[in-house]
Amino acid sequence: MGIFILSSASPEEQLKVERGLNRLKKSVTRRNAKPGHECFMEIVPPLNRKATVGFYVHQEENVHLRRVHMEHFAAGALERDDAASCVLFAKNTDNWSPPYEAVLLVQRRDKVVPELKS
């Protein structure tokens, strides 16, 4: 999963990802925010990088919805994109400092993921 996230964005793009995550955090913590609304960001790398990478941001009070939302976003990503895999990272707005709180790896059955070469 670390390889997928590192290969999903160049160092320059990683700054954009960080800014996007901070925008999502603000969106999720707005007073009128509904669980699951404006809480997902997706990186669709070139096909040679293999996996779509996504970030799901939630508040602690909605942690019970995390798995359902992550599975929903991962399924949507695999339907939209031509990727064989999707790696989804969850971040909690109430515990923002860790890089992620949960991770989900989903692979399509109809696509074989080639082995990563070092």
N, C-alpha and C positions, 0 to 999 in steps of 0.2 A: 504494500500500500504506500509505503514511503517512496518507492521508485515512481509509482503512478503520480503522486502529488508533485514530486520534484520535476518530473518530465512534462507536467501539464502546462507549465508556464515558465518563460525565460525569467532571468532576474529582473528585467525591466517590467515584465508583465506581473511579477509577484507583487510589486508596489501597487499596481492597479487592483490586484486581488485584495490586498490589505485595506485599501481605501473602500472597496466594495463591501468588505465585511463590516467595516465601521459604519457605513451607511445602513446596512441591514440591521445592525445592532440598534441604531437610532430608530429605525422603522418599527422594529419589534417592541421596543420599550415605550413607544408613544402611548399615551393614555387610552386612546380609542382603538388600539391595534387588536385585531382578532387573531386567535391562534391559527397558524398556517398561512396567514396573509402577508405577502411581501417579506418572506423570511428565507428565501432560497436563491442561491447564486450558482451558476453552472459555468464550468470552463470546458469548452469543446476543443481539445487539442487537435492538431493534424492527425490524420489516421495512422501515420507511422508511430505515433506516441500511444496508441491503443485505447486508453481508457478515458472516458468522460469523468471529470472530477466535479463534485458539487459540495456546497456548504449549506447546511441547514442551521439557522439561528433561532433559538427559542429562549423563553424565560423559564425559571425554575418552576413556577406554578403550572407550566404546561409540559413538564418532563414526562408525564404519563402519555402524552400524545406523540412523543418523539419517534418511537419505532414506526408507528402507522404513517406519520408524515414522511419519514425517511424512505420507507418502502414505496410510498406513492411517488415521491420525486425521482427515485432511482428508476422505477418502472417507466415513468414518463420520459426520462432521459434516454433510456434504451429504445423506446419506441420512436422518438424523434431523430436520434442520431444514428450513424452507421457504426457505432462503437460496439465492441464485443463485451466490454465491461464498464461498470460505473462504480466509482468509489465515492462515498458520501461521508462527509465529516460533519458532526453536530457540535455546535458551540453554544454554551449557555451564557446569556447576558449577565447573569448574576454571579458567574464564576468565569470571567473572560480571560484571565491570564493563561490557563493551560491552552496548548495548541488545539485541542479538541476534547470533547467529553465522551463521544461515542463515534464509532466508525462502522460503515456498512459497505461490504463488497458484494456486488451483484454481477453475475455473468450470464450472458444469453446462452441458452442451450443449443441454439442453431448455429453458433459461431464458435470456432475453436480459437482460443487465445494462444498465439505463438509464445514459446518460451523466451524470456528476456535473456539477452546475451550480455555478459559483462565485458 
